[in-house]
Amino acid sequence: MSTPPLRWDGTRLYVLDQTALPFDERELVLGDADAVAAAIGRLAVRGAPLIGIAAGYGLAMATAAGEDLDRAAGVLREARPTAVNLAWAVDRVRDAARAGGAEAARAEAARIHADEDAASAAIAAAGAELLQGASSVLTHCNTGALAAGGRGTALAVILALPDVRVLATETRPLLQGARLTAWELRRAGRAHEIVVDGAAPGLIARGEVDAVITGCDRVAANGDVANKVGTYPLALAAQAAGIPFVVAGPTSSIDPETATGAEIAIEERAPDEVRHAGGAPLAHPDTPVRNPAFDVTPAALVTALVTERGVARPVSRATVRALLDTRGAR
């Protein structure tokens, strides 16, 4: 892509405004933690690993400006509650700032960015090996460079698979699949088709999909996975059809402090995201709405969890713990 999803010049953070895609590549210049938190909250920058990277730089800017570290960290952590990468990155940079000041904070933020870029390459290689031979893969939401370091997580795996047909769900209500995944696949020159969310399980049942692969926003200690709402029914459909349901993400998305998926806080977003599509109204303005941004897929439905540190298969408390032990202490 001509405009990178996120870049840092040592002082300010530049992010590609994902709310304007696919029709306009517009870059935002963020100069403090509050601006970064606001951009994360309105999904100008999104995807669990990428918002972690952005938040790390946001706290580095706050440290350099002499702002109250705990206040800035709190604002960033609260921007989106479900993705654990956000708090993980903020805590790393906060600890570095307390130990070594602004320069240490900037270095730690840059290290997080480099680590997530490297994680993407390792995830792509491991996932492609796992899914070799698949000719048709379905994915949900957006998990490419717009969502993570490097080429992404699940989409990086897909791009590492030769000659695979890609079905991308539109991903209501904000259409990250239709707007963002299709945009990335088009730019990569990969064959793809968009399907409405409700059509995906039926296509799986008809044998049109060899595997489903998604990203993750938080993985509980027992392997339960929180991801974009609509993931859980895809896992159920994959199990019924006897095809793999694979989750790809960095170990920064694993939260050993959350025992099971039942303990994961599910973000509820604004009703107008559901009442509208592309700015056009779909329902009466006072229609009651539920808008959970995520759902939880039980570990038993996940064929494999692909990370930069290896593959958990089957997915269980023991195999997830082994990935964390390989990564080292958090």
BELKA-V878862 format. One record per backbone hydrogen bond with DSSP energy under -0.5 kcal/mol. CO is the residue of the C=O (numbers start at 0). NH is the residue of the N-H. If there is no record, write none. Layout:
# BELKA-V878862
co nh
CO NH
CO NH
This chain:
# BELKA-V878862
co nh
1 3
4 15
6 13
11 8
12 29
13 6
14 16
14 27
15 17
16 19
19 22
19 23
23 25
25 16
27 14
27 29
28 30
29 12
31 35
32 36
33 37
34 38
35 39
36 40
37 41
38 43
38 44
39 42
43 17
46 50
47 51
48 52
49 53
50 54
51 55
52 56
53 57
54 58
55 59
56 60
57 61
58 62
59 63
60 64
61 66
62 65
67 71
68 72
69 73
70 74
71 75
72 76
73 77
75 78
76 79
82 85
82 86
83 87
84 88
85 89
86 90
87 91
88 92
89 93
90 94
91 95
92 96
93 97
94 98
95 99
96 100
99 103
100 104
101 105
102 106
103 107
104 108
105 109
106 110
107 111
108 112
109 113
110 114
111 115
112 116
113 117
114 118
115 119
116 120
117 121
118 122
119 123
120 124
121 125
122 126
123 127
124 128
125 129
126 130
128 131
130 133
134 164
135 209
135 210
136 166
137 212
138 168
142 152
142 154
142 155
143 146
143 147
145 45
146 49
148 151
152 156
153 157
154 158
155 159
156 159
157 160
159 161
160 163
164 136
164 166
165 167
165 192
166 138
166 168
167 194
169 176
169 177
170 174
170 175
174 178
175 179
175 180
176 181
179 183
180 184
181 185
182 186
183 187
184 188
184 189
185 188
190 165
192 167
194 169
195 198
195 199
196 199
196 200
198 202
199 203
200 204
201 205
202 207
203 206
209 243
210 137
211 245
212 139
213 247
216 83
216 84
217 219
217 225
218 254
219 222
223 219
224 226
224 296
225 216
225 217
226 294
227 230
229 233
230 233
230 234
231 235
232 236
233 237
234 238
235 239
236 240
237 241
237 242
238 241
243 211
243 245
244 302
244 303
245 213
246 305
249 252
250 253
252 218
253 255
254 220
254 257
256 258
257 220
258 221
259 262
260 263
264 266
266 268
266 292
269 272
270 273
270 274
271 275
274 281
274 282
276 279
279 276
283 286
290 268
292 228
294 226
295 297
296 224
297 300
298 301
300 302
301 314
303 246
303 305
304 306
304 311
305 248
306 309
309 306
310 312
311 304
313 315
315 319
316 320
317 321
318 322
319 323
320 324
321 325
322 326
323 327
